Amino acid sequence: MPQKYTYKHLSIVATGLITLASLTIVAGWLFNVRHLKMIIPSFPEIKFNTALAFALLSGAVLLRLIPKFRKLYPLSYILTSLVGFFGVMAFLQVILQHDFGMDVLLMPDKSSLLNPMPGRTSPITGFCFLIISVGLLLAGSRNKKYVNSAQFLFHTTTLFAVVALLGYLFGIPTFYNHSFNVSMSPHTAVGLFVLSLVGSFFNPSAGITGMLTGEMIGNLMARMLTSRIIIMMLLTSYLLILCHRHRWVSVEPAIAIFAIVFITITLFLFTKHQPS
């Protein structure tokens, strides 16, 4: 099976799961079923607006991925634009410190009555919804500049999502709280990560996606080395963080150790996989 069809099928499955999860959470809010409002019981509830935005955005992506829905492409752009508008409003109302009333407009958040901002979506989440929506609107263009801009927006969303996930993984609140009162939840980070990757596959030959999915020798090397380097760096970072928390090493030596380990591992991997 050609590689592009494999990516397309994986994209459909991943986006379908996001749609299903989002609609389940929306149903949980509509029928007030608390267990449906969260994917993992130990994590906080997902806000109604966030779940609805994911449902609309993932639905828009599915309309563009499945050929039989080709006649509904205009609806895809409408849904994407709605999510982009929501992202703008969610971002601006925190930045401008002005309540536009959108947090509880569609669904009152009675579970957060003690919260001064019930139903509030994280501003960084709103910003990610905005840029990924703009990316989806640009991704269908035949203009190379627009396509590259779309890839940049998708990769930026991926970066924000990865930073948030690493914050939860390493126990660093600064990575997912971003100096605001409302943080990006791990569910949201995973959803944005998946949708941003799926979006980047609309133009698989552009951006970082093109570098990692191509069939040239350089692409194969990049694909082979990137995953190994990422895994080793994550393990090294986690171990150094643990050492620092136990006061076995201070910040400056930890940074130096990380640099040494990074250089050593990178050179080792390049040497190991160099053409014979």
Secondary structure by P-SEA (a helix, b strand, c coil): ccaaaaaaaaaaaaaaaaaaaaaaaaaaaaaccccccccccccccccaaaaaaaaaaaaaaaaaaccccccaaaaaaaaaaaaaaaaaaaaaaaaaccccccccccccccccccccccccccaaaaaaaaaaaaaaaacccccaaaaaaaaaaaaaaaaaaaaaaaaaaacccccccccccccccaaaaaaaaaaaaaaaaccccccaaaaaccccaaaaaaaacaaaaaaaaaaaaaaaaaaaaaccccaaaaaaaaaaaaaaaaaaaaaaaccc
